[in-house]
């Protein structure tokens, strides 16, 4: 699953939970799935953020050494 697909599924879960049109059992299952997705997406986001930071720092070092 891509980050975008996971984010879309999480949005759909949130909409269902906020609608108030689901039962307790389904709501609990959706909440569990949403929590899992949120954790996975958060980890993936932080990993990408870390990679971008390293690339940016390396680029800044390269550019400053050329001056």
Secondary structure, DSSP 8 states (H G I E B T S, - for coil): --HHHHHHHHHHHHHHHHHT-S-HHHHHHHHHHHHHHHHHHHHHHHHHHHHHHHHHHHHHHHHHHT-
